Amino acid sequence: MYIYITGLDLQSPWKSLIFYSHAIPSLLKAASSRGNLSVEVKNFNGVKHTLSVWESEDDMKSFINSGSHKKAIEAFTRIAKDKMFGYDAQEIPDWSQVHKLWLNSAQN
């Protein structure tokens, strides 16, 4: 399976409405996308994180390049700093592992 971790740090709290107007539809689309095993969200120190689990990296890339997510990415580049990290795994990390992986390995 393929694990994909993202973190978005909004430039300002005033950007939250724009963020949620894209994040919610994108999250719902991810949950129903081919190859998605699970998707979760959590906040760490004001950074909005997602943990998505896919059958394969190709499934994850297909979703990332889809309509709703592509629009979200375009919006997020204007309102937040982001870092992402993906890797092949045998098990799903817990949230403490997710946060450590993101801090140590994620890149813009």
For each residue, the residues with C-beta under 8 A, 3 or more apart:
1: 37 53 54 55 56 88 89 90 92
2: 53 54 55 56 57 59 60 86 87 88 89
3: 51 52 53 54 86 87 88 89 92 93
4: 50 51 52 53 54 60 84 85 86
5: 49 50 51 84 85 86 98 101 102 106
6: 49 50 82 83 84 85 106
7: 44 47 48 49 82 83 84 102 106
8: 19 47 48 49 76 80 81 82
9: 46 47 48 80 81 82
10: 13 15 16 19 46 48 79 80
11: 15 79 80 81
12: 15 79
13: 10 16
14: 17
15: 10 11 12 18 19 79 80
16: 10 13 19 20
17: 14 20 21
18: 15 21 22 75 79
19: 8 10 15 16 22 23 48 75 76 79 80
20: 16 17 23 24
21: 17 18 24 25
22: 18 19 25 26 68 71 72 75 76
23: 19 20 26 27 41 48 72
24: 20 21 27 28
25: 21 22 28 29 68 72
26: 22 23 29 30 68 69 72
27: 23 24 30 31 39 41 50
28: 24 25 31 32
29: 25 26 32 33 63 66 68 69
30: 26 27 33 36 39 50 52 63 69
31: 27 28 36 38 39
32: 28 29 36
33: 29 30 36 59 62 63 66
34: 59 62 63
35: 54 55 56 58 59 60 62 63
36: 30 31 32 33 39 52 53 54 55 59 63
37: 1 53 54 55
38: 31 51 52 53 92
39: 27 30 31 36 50 51 52 53
40: 50 51 52
41: 23 27 48 49 50 51
42: 49 51 95 98
43: 46 47 48 49
44: 7 47 49 99
45:
46: 9 10 43
47: 7 8 9 43 44
48: 7 8 9 10 19 23 41 43
49: 5 6 7 8 41 42 43 44 98 99 102
50: 4 5 6 27 30 39 40 41
51: 3 4 5 38 39 40 41 42 92 93 95 98
52: 3 4 30 36 38 39 40 60
53: 1 2 3 4 36 37 38 39 92
54: 1 2 3 4 35 36 37 57 59 60 63
55: 1 2 35 36 37 59
56: 1 2 35 59 60
57: 2 54 60 61 86 88
58: 35 61 62
59: 2 33 34 35 36 54 55 56 62 63
60: 2 4 35 52 54 56 57 63 64 86
61: 57 58 64 65
62: 33 34 35 58 59 65 66
63: 29 30 33 34 35 36 54 59 60 66 69
64: 60 61 69 70 73
65: 61 62 69 70
66: 29 33 62 63 69 70
67: 70 71
68: 22 25 26 29 71 72
69: 26 29 30 63 64 65 66 72 73
70: 64 65 66 67 73 74
71: 22 67 68 74 75
72: 22 23 25 26 68 69 75 76
73: 64 69 70 76 77
74: 70 71 77 78
75: 18 19 22 71 72 78 79
76: 8 19 22 72 73 79 80 82
77: 73 74 80 82
78: 74 75
79: 10 11 12 15 18 19 75 76
80: 8 9 10 11 15 19 76 77
81: 8 9 11 108
82: 6 7 8 9 76 77 108
83: 6 7 102 106 107 108
84: 4 5 6 7 106 107
85: 4 5 6 101 102 105 106 107
86: 2 3 4 5 57 60
87: 2 3
88: 1 2 3 57
89: 1 2 3 92 93
90: 1
91:
92: 1 3 38 51 53 89
93: 3 51 89 97 98 101
94: 97 98
95: 42 51 98 99
96: 99 100
97: 93 94 100 101
98: 5 42 49 51 93 94 95 101 102
99: 44 49 95 96 102 103
100: 96 97 103 104
101: 5 85 93 97 98 104 105 106
102: 5 7 49 83 85 98 99 105 106
103: 99 100 106
104: 100 101
105: 85 101 102
106: 5 6 7 83 84 85 101 102 103
107: 83 84 85
108: 81 82 83
